[in-house]
């Protein structure tokens, strides 16, 4: 069985100039995105992951845990989480408390996604040295689990220091909710496997994604952890319309808007001289800076899946089998897509694609 999750990074689809921010348009954007999430609960989606980003129109969800809390009370079936809360931006003790609280508010439907972050502009503006992100991330992970599992705990680390404290409440799901790591670099992929966390991956062609998943599975197996398909998720930009031609006509300009925001927000200004610990991203981001991005190339690589329900169904089923991946994360609302276009895509995916993926046998 392959599960389908919605991912919503919540782009601002209008003028990205901060001076031209429109509160009325933003309110409308929140309203119809909420509508799409609530409909998804009846369309067979297994869950929703929200996203955390700051400082640009790339995202209007700087505090995604608020979305989890709100949607939890309006849905019954889907699991809910964030992909991912960026540990170096927060006090991990506070993240542990919020996750435990959300576990109750969701009725035990919480999925916890955590990451170290990669977007240079965010760290520069936040004043966090990028060289510190990995040690902050790894220490933060340790502190979160210590807080979840112990009635009273102490932690004395490089970045955080606590003596004889407790968090109230501790999680409803015991010993803790499922934990996902957003991992792109080989080092983080192997670390997630060794620790036994679930892992979400994106933006690489199918062949390179398989290499990363194999790297994860080897590290997990060597550590005695599960290597089942349910441990892995691949995220793709997906758009479904009544025909391949209509889907491309709608999705191509929307993706163009998304990638323009992404290039401004996420890519290092000097790819030849990235901060220590981010050397992998020199090659990862290079295709986004070397000229126009080829639509045909993205389709051929499997990075985007756009077309009729039959086309998208077949593409995703093939990827799931090749990757032995039990979770498809459906990034289906992006760039300049409208309410009507998004809702229609979700409807077609829920009706035509989800049942086929759920019936897919892996392994």
N, C-alpha and C positions, 0 to 999 in steps of 0.2 A: 504493500500500500504506500502511496505517495501522498503526503499532506500538502495542502495549499494554504499559504499564509499571505495576507495583504501586508505590504510595507508602504507606509506613507511618510515621505520626507517633507511633504507639505510646502512645496515651492510657492513663493509669491509670484503669480503669473503676469503681473503688470510691470510698470516701469520700475527698475531696481534702484533708481536714484532715491536715497533716503529723504531728500527734500520733497519728493513727489509721492510719498506714502499716502494712501487713501484709506482712512479708517472704515468708511462705509463699504468699500470693496473688500477689505479684509474681513469684516463681519460677515459679508455674504459668502466669502470663501470658507470660513469656519462652518457656517450653516450647512452648505451642501456637502462638505467633507464629512460632517457628522452624519448627514443623511446616508452617505455612501457606506459608512462603517456600520450603521444600524441595519441597513438592508443586507449587508454581507453576512450577518448572523443567521439569516434565513436562506442564504444562497449556497450553503455548504462549505464555506471557508472554515478552516480549522482554527484560525486565529489572526490577530493583527499585531504587527510590530510598528511602533512609532519611532521617531528619530530625534536625536539631540544635536542641534547646531546653533551657532550664535553669530550675531553681528552683520549678517547679510540677508538679502532676499532669497538666498538658497533655501531658507527654512524659516517658517513662522511658528515653530514649536520648540522654543528654547527650554521649556520645562515639560517634557513629554509625560512624566509621571502624572501630571494633572489630567492629561487626556485619558490615561489608563483608568484613573479614578472615576472620571465622568462617564466613559463608555461602559465601565463595569456595571453601573446601576441601570443601564438601558439595554443590556444584552444578557443572554442566558447561556449560550452554548460555546462561543469562541473563547479560546485562551487569549490572554492579553499581555503585552510586554513592550519593551523598548529595545531597539537594536541600533545603538546601545547607549546606556549611560556612560559618559566618558569619565573614568575615575580621576584622572589628574585635575579635572575641573572642580572636584567636590571633596568634602570630608567623607571618607568611606564609612565612618560610623553613621553619618546621616543617611547615606545610601542604604545601609543595612536596615536602619529603622524604617525608612520609607518603603523599602521592598516588603518588609514584614507587615507593615500596615496595609499595603496594597494587596497582600496575599489574602487578608480578611475581606477587604472591600470587593475583591473579585470572587470571593467564595472559593478560594483555592485554585483559581484559573490563571494565576500569575506565572509568566516566564520572565526570567531576569537575564537581560543581555548587558554585557559589560565590555568595554574596550579601552585602549590607551589613547586613541585618537591619532589623526594623521594630518589634519588640515592646518597648515602653517599659519595662515592668517588668524585663525582662532587663538592659537597659543601665543602669538605675538601680541595680540590685543589684550589677552587675558594676563599677560605677564608671566607665563609659565615657560621656563626654558625647555626646549624640545628634548634636550639631552636628559632631562629628568623624567620624561614621560614613562619610560619602561620601568625604572625603579619605583616610581610612584604607583604605577599600575600593579606591579607584582606585590608591593607592600600593601596596597589597598585591598587586593583580593584576599590576602591573608587576614587582614583586619576584619573584613566583612564576614568571612566564614567563622572567625573567632567569636564575633558578636552574635551571630545566629545560633551557635552551638553551645554557648556557655551562659548559665544564669548570671554569673559574675565573671568578668574578665579583665585582664590587664594587657596592654600592648605598648612596647617601648621600641619605636622604630626610628628611622631617619627623618620621616616627615610627620608622623603622628605619635602622640604619647597619651596613654590613658592608664589610670590606676584604679582598680576595683570599681568598675562601672558595669551597668546593665543596660540593655535596650528593652523597651516596652512598646509593643509586644515583640515576642519572637515569632518566627513564621508559623503559619497554619500548616503548610506542607512540611512534613518532617523527613529528613533533617533540615531540608531547605527546598525552596522552589527550584525547578530546573534552571541551570545556568548555561547561557550561551556566550561564546566569545566571538566577537567580530575579528577575524584574523585574515590578513592579506600577506604579510611577510612570512617567509619560511620559518623564521625563528619563533614567531608567535603561533604559527600552525603546529609546529612540533611541541611547543610548550602546552598548548590546549590539549593535544593528544595525551601527553604524559600526565596531565592533571585530571583527565577524564571528563573535561567539559564538552558540551556540544559546541559545534562550530558553524558559523555562517560565513560565506565567501561570495565575492561578487567581482564583476568587471573583467574577468579573464576569459579567454577563449576556452572551449570545452577541453581541448588537449592539455592546456596548462592548468586548468582547474582540476582535471583528473590527477595530474602530477602532484598538486597540492593535497588533494584528498588522500592519495596513496601515502604521501609523507605523514599526514595526520594518522592514518590507520596503522602505519608501522610504529610510530611513536606510542600510540595507544596500546597496540598489541604488546610491545616490549615492556610496557608498564603494567600489563595485566588488565587494561581497561576495555570497555566495550568498543567494538568496531562496527556495530550494526548500522544499516543505512539511516536509521532514525537519529543517529548522532550528528548527521551532516545536513546542511542546507545550502542551496545555491540561490542567489537572488538575481533576477533578470528584469530588465525593462520589458514589459509585456503589454501589448494593446490588441484587442480583439474587435473586429467590425464584421459586417455581413460579407465582405469580400476582401481578398488580398489587396486589391487596388484601393478600395476605400480606406482600409486600415493604414496603408502607407501614406496616402494623401493627408490623413489626419495626424498620424504619429510623427512623421518626419519633421515638420516645423516645430512640433511640441518638444521633440528630443533636441532640436537645435537650440531652443531656448534653455532647456535643462543643461546642456553641455556648456553653454556660454556662462551660466551661473557657476557651474562646477569648476571651470577653468579659473575664474576669478577667485573663487572661494577656497579651493582645495589644493591647487597645484603650487609647488614650491616656485618662488620667483627665480631662483638660480638652481636648475636641476643638476648642474655640474658640481655644485658645492652644497650638498644637503647637510643638515645637522647629523651628528654622530648617532647611530642607531636607526637611521632612515635611509641607508644606502640602497636598499632594495627598491625604493620608490623612484630612483632615477630611471630605471627601465620601465617600471610600472606606469609612470605618468608620461613618459616620452611620447607615446602615440597621440596624446591629447594636445601636444604642442608642435607637432611636425606638419602642420597644414590641415586642410579640411578633412574631417572624419568621413570615411567612406561608408555610406549606408549599406551597400552590398557587402562590404567587408565585415561590418558588425553583424549582419544577418548570417553570413557564412561562418563566422567564428562562434555563433550561438550566443553572443553577448546580449542581443535583443531578440525578442520573439514577437513578431508583428504579422497579423494576417487574419484570415477567416478562422472560425472555431476549429475547423479540421486541420488547417495548417499549424496553428499554435499547439493544438493537442498533440500532433505527431512530432513536432519539434521538441516539446517538453518531455514527452514519453521517451524519446530517443536519448535525450540528455540524462534523464533520471536513470535509465538502464546503463548507459555508458559510465556514468559517474558513480553508480550504486548509491544514489542519494535519495533519502526518504522524505525530503522537504523542499518544495519549491516556494520561494518567496517572490510574490507577484507584485513588483513595483509598477503599478498600473495607473497611477495618477501622477503626472509629471508635467513640468513645463507649462504650456498654455492650453492643455486639455480642458475642455469645459465640463460643466456639470453633466450635461446630456451625454457627451461623448464618454465620460468616465463611467456613468451609471450603466450605459448600454454595454460597454466593454465588460464590466463586472457581471452583468446579467448573462451575457453570452458565455463567459468563462465558467460561471457557476452552473449553467445548464448543460454545456457541451463538453467542457474540459475536466472539471473536477471529478465527475463520475468515472471517466476513463482513467484518470490518475489514481483514484482510490482503488480501482480494480487491478492496478498494475502489480505484478509480482516481481520482486527484486531478489537477486541472489539465486 
